[in-house]
């Protein structure tokens, strides 16, 4: 077949007679940005406005008319106006009948109205096909080509044909449409842009609590206690020494909290003897934010590494080293070399380096651009098997750091043990529980439950008795 002259031309070069016309109600920032983007992608745009006059702010090539006249130019109308201005629409009911109305509006706060803006629009113009779309894309993202912003556009509507046409427009603009079903999903879609880090709230609050608690705990032990009993001013420790204890503790505890809900879920399934009962709501929310907990743990581990690298240049460390050297020179004595201490020191450093390496590997694998390139088995191997290996290495790193002083009564201050002793409670609990769960006798039962076997079901009892129903 011989190609026509337009087959080799980009969409923006097709003649205006072949361009699809789209009407946009509203000439605000979003309406202008969306209109410019659509013109660049080959659409013919007509704006509907209360004051139909051309402005230098509007994209070149667009037409500006009154609402009624503009609506007659196209069967697809983008409602780039606020809900408060929808009162003009009932007067255009006959003009809008049978047309596709794309609602792009958002509210100032979540659940501001009893119904979603899209559902309200459908009530005002019952003869039109209302589709919710584009409300998660900003005017800035449209102007920048969505290269530095989310490309996902949530789409919902009751008419499948109208929804498909809108999704085709989304794809033409270089964005990714996500079908969210009927118009009842519009309320959730409208709340989405108003959420501020919804999956990060619990991890942030938990991290703040851990850092605050252990900082105060370390200040009591390392600053207040020496001042009370020795009149020694150790407040300088709050700048580097104490943060360098708090950050690794937070990293280790947050990492262990990533795997603790999986252990709890396994125990619940073993106790119930089925996988067909919902977990408690708090456990569901906990499991959904495990990725965020892990990334925050990685951030604290990074801070620990940076603070540790600064130790040799600290004034206090240099002062102690110089005094010790001078004292040894005067007394003509030197500390004997201890192979045991060397082994502990090198093992402590080696475990820390390996633990941090696998920590970084876990963080990289959790990135969407990386996780999308591996299959489910590979992703699970890294996040589960290597994740537990990371937890083991970091826990061992902390244990060796304590060494012989781990449970030594001389380390107690006001009957308070060292902070890293408290930090080991949750990680050790998780590792011991995981070790029990992977024992063959326990793992076999858990695997059967996750494959659909139920302890108290009739079919399971029949299978155990060697009977099957015919």
N, C-alpha and C positions, 0 to 999 in steps of 0.2 A: 504493500500500500504506500502510495506517495504521501509524504508528510506535507501538511499545510504550513504556511509561513509562521503561524503562531505556535506550532509544536515545539520549535526550538527556542522560543522566547520565554524568559522568566515571567512569572505571574504579574509582576508589576508593569510589564511592557504590553500587556494585552489591551486592546482598544476599549474605550469607555463603553461602547455598545455591548460588549461581552462581559463587562464587570457586573457583579452582583451588588445591588444597592442595599445599604443598611442604614437605618435611621437611628439616631442617638438623641434621646430627650435629655437636655442639660448640656451646658457649655462650661462646666466647672473644670477643675484640674484633671479629674479622672476622665471625664467625657472627652476633653481635648486630647489627652494622651492616648486614650483608646482609639479615638478617631484617626490620629496621626499614624498609629501602628497599623490600623486596618487599611488605610490608604497605601502605606508602604507595601502591604501584602496583596494589593490588587483590588480592594473593595472600593466602591463608590459610596461616599458618605454624605448624608444630609442631616444637619442638626435641627432639632426642634427647640425653640426658645420662646420665652415670654416676650422678649424684645428681639425680634428677628432682624438683626443687622450684622454685617460682616465685621470682624475684628481682626487686628493683626495677631492676636493670640491664637486664633483658630488656624488649623492646618491648611496650607494652600491646596486648593482644589475641592474643598468641601463647600457645600451649599447650606445656607441658613434660612429657615422658614418658620412660620408659626407652627404650633403643635399639630393642629388639625391637618394643615397642608403637608407638613413633613411626614406625618403618619401614612398619608395616601401614597407616598413614593416607594414604600417598601413593606414587605410582609414580616420583616424582622425588626423589632424596635428594642433598643437597649435603654433601659430606664436608669440613666445616670443622674437621678435626682433623689433627694431625701424623702423619707416616708411622709414628712410633714407637708410635702407638696403634692401628694397623691390626690388631693381633693379636686384637681383639675381633670382627672381621668374620667369620672362618670359622664361628663359632658361629651366625651369622645367615644362612648361605648359602641356606637354603630360603626365608627371608623376603625376601631380596634378589633372588631369582631372577626374571629378566625385567624388573627395575626399572632405571631410569637413575641411575647414580651419577656425580655431577659432582665431580671431584677438583680442589680449589682450592689444594692444598698447594704449598709451596716448600721448598727446602733451605737450609742455612746456607752452603754453598759449592758451586761448580760441579762437576758430575760426582761428587757425593758417594757415589752408589751406582752399581752396574753398570748398572741399568735405571732408567728414570724412575719416579716415584712412581705415575703413572697406569698404567703397564704392570704394576707390582708389584701395584697394586690389582686389575687385571684378572686376574692370576694367582691372587690370594687368593679372588676371587669370580667364578669362570668363567661362571656363569649370568647375570651382570648385564651391562648395556651401559655401559661406562665412557667418559665424555667429560671431557676436560681443558678447563677454562675458569676465568675470574675470578682466576687467580693473578697477573695483572699489574695488578690493581686493588687499591688499599689500602683499609683501613677508613676512613682519613681522607677519601679520595676519595668513598667512598659516603656519608659523613656530610655532606660539603660539596656533594653533588649533582653531583660530578665537573665542576663549573664551572671549577675551577682546576687540573685534573689531566687526564691522558690518559683519553680515553673509549674507547679501543680495547681489545677483549677478544679474545684469541686463543683459538680453539676448534678442537679436533681430536678425532677418535673414529673407530672402525671401523664403527659403525652409522649410516647416513645419516639415518634417521628420528629416532633419539635425538639426533643432533647438531643436526638442524633444530629440534627442540623446545627445546633449550638456547639456540640462537641466537634463537628467538622470545622467550625469557625475557630475554635480553640486550637486545633491542630494546625490550621493554616497560619495562625499567629506564632507558631513555634512553641506553644505551651503544651502541657500534658493534661488532658481531661481525665477526671476520675468520677465515674458514675456512682452516685450515692443513693440512687433509687428514686422513690416518689417525693412529692413536694413536702411531705411530713418531715423529711430530713433537713429542710431549710433552716429550722430553728437551731439545730446543732451546727450547721455550716456557718450561720451568722454569728454564733458565739465563738467560733474558732479564732477569728482575728483578734478577739478581745481577751483571749487567754494569755497570761504572762508566764511563760515557762511552766505549763501545767504539770509536766512530769518531773520537774526539777524541784518542786517545793519541798517535798519530804526529804530528798537528799540534802538540799541546802540547810533546812532546819536541823537535820540530824548532824550534819557536819559542823554547823555553828555550835550546837550543844556540846559535841565531843571536844571541839577546840576550846571552848569556854571552860568546860569542866576541868579538863586536864591542865589548862594554863593556870587556873586558880589552884588546882591541886599541887602543881609543881612550885608555884610561888610560895605556898604554905610550907612545903618541905625545904626548898632551896633558898628562900629569901627570908621569910619571917622566922623560921626556926633558928637559923644561925644568928639572927639579930637578937632574939630573945635570950639565947643561952651563951652566946659568945660576943655579943655586941659588934658583930661583923656586918659591914654593909655589902650585901651581895646583890643590890638592885640592878647592877649592870647585866646580870644574867638574863633579865627579862627581854633583852634586845636580841640575843642570838642563841644562847645556851638553851633556854626554856622553849622557844619556838622550835629549835632543832630536836627537841624531845616530843613536843606536841604533834608536829607534822607527821613523823613516821608512825606514831601511835594511831593518829587519825587514819592514815593510809592503810595500816594493817587491819584496823577494826572495820573500816568501810569495805575493804576487800573481803573480809570474812562475812560481812553482812550481805554480800552479793550471793554467796553460796548457802547461807543459813536458811533462807526460805525454801530452797529446793530440798534440803534435808527435812525441814518441818513438813513439807508437802508429802514426801515419801513416807514419813512416820504416820501421817494421817491416813494415807492410803492403806498402809499395812494394818493400822488399827481398825479402820472401817471395813477392810476387805473388799473394796470396790473403788473404781475410778469415776463412777457415775454420780458422785455427790460433789456439789460445789464446795470449793474452799471458802473459808471465812473471808469477808470483804477486806479486812485488813491485810490478809495474806495475798489476796489478788493484787491489791494496790502495791504491796511490797515487791512482788515479783515483776510487776510492770515497770518499776523504776530501777531495776538492777543494773541496767546499762549506765544510767546516770550516776549511780553509786560507784560503779567501777571507774568511770571517767574522773570523778572527783577524787577517788583514792589515788589514781595515777597523778593527778595534779599535786596532791600533798606529797607523793613520793618524789616528784620533780623538785619541790621546794626543799625536801630533806637532802637531796643530792647537792643542790646549790649551796645550802647552808653548810654542809659538810666540807665542801671544797673551800669554803672561806675560813675554816678553822685555823690553818697554819698562819694566816696573816692577821689573826686577832691579836690585839695588844696583850690581853691576859695570857694567852698561850705563849707568846714570845717572851713575856716577862717571866713566866714560870720556867721556861726552858733556859733562859739566860741565868737566872738565879741558881738553878740546879747545876748548870755547868760550872759556874763560879764556885759553888759549894764543894763540888767534887774535886775541883782543881786545888782548892785550899786544903781540903782534908786528904788529898792524894788517894782518894778511893773511887772506885767505879762499881756500878751495879753489874753483878754477874749476868751473863746471858742465860735466859731461860728458854729452852726448847719448847716447853709446854705453853708458855705465854706466846711464843712466836706462832705455834700452831693455832692457838685460839684466835690470835689477832688476824692471821692470814685467812683462816676459815671464816671468821666473821665478815671480813671484807669480800671474800670470794662469794659467799652466799648472798651478800647484799647486791653485788654486781649482777650475778645470775638472776636473782629475783627481780631486780629492776629491768633487766633485759626482757624477761618474759612478760613483765608488767607492761612495758611499752608495746610488745607484740600483741598483747590482748587489746590494748587501746587502739592500735592501728587496724586490727581485724574488725573492730566494732564499727568503724567508719563505713557508711553506706557504699561509698565508691569502691571499697575493698571487699566488704561482705557480699556485694552483688556479683563478684567475680568467682566466688567459691560456692560449691554445692553445700547442701544442708549437713552432710556427714563431715565435711572438712571444717565447716564453721563450728559444729558442735564439738569436734575434736579439740580445736583451739580454745574455745571458750570454756569447755568443761575439763578435759584432761589436762591441758596446759594451764588452765586456770587453777586447778587444785595443786599442780606442781608449783605454780607461783606462790600460792598460799603456804605450801610446805616450806619453800625456800625462805620466804620472808619471816615465817614463824621461827624457823631454825636460826635465822640471822639474829632475831631478837633474843632467843634463848642463849646463844653463845655470847651475846653482848653482856648478859648478866653473869655468865660464868659461875664461879664459886660463890659469888655474892647473891645469887638468885633468891635463896631463902635464908640468908644469913641474918640473924636477929640484930646485928650491929647496923644494918641498913635501915632499920625502922626509925622513924622520927615522929614522935607523938603517936606511936603505934601504927603509923601509916607506912605501908610498903612502897617501894619504888613504883613510879607510874607505869613502867614497862611490864611489871608483874600483873597489874590490872589489865593491861592491853592484851595479855596472852590468854585471858579467860575465854573470850568468844572464839578466837581462832582455834585454840586447842579443843574446845567443845565441838566445833564444826568438823575438825579432822578426825576426832575419835568417833563421832556419830557416822561420818562418811565411811570410816574403816569398818564399822559394824554393818553398814548397809551393803557393802560390797562383798561381805562374806557369802560364799556360795549358797548356804542354806537360806539366807535372808534375800539375797539378790534374785534367786530363782522365783521365790514367791512374789516379790515386787514386780518382776518382769511379767509374770502371768497376769497379775492384776492390771498392769498397764496395757496388756494385750486383750483385755475384755473379760477375764475371768473374775467371778464374784464368789466370795466365800459362802454367802448365805442363799445363793440362787438355786433353784431346783435343778437347772441344767448342770451346774457345777457339782452338785451332790450326786447326780446320776452318773456324771463322768467319773467321779471318784469311786462309785460302786461298780463301774464297768457296764453301766446300762445306758442306752441311748433311746430316745423316742423315735418311733417310726411314723 
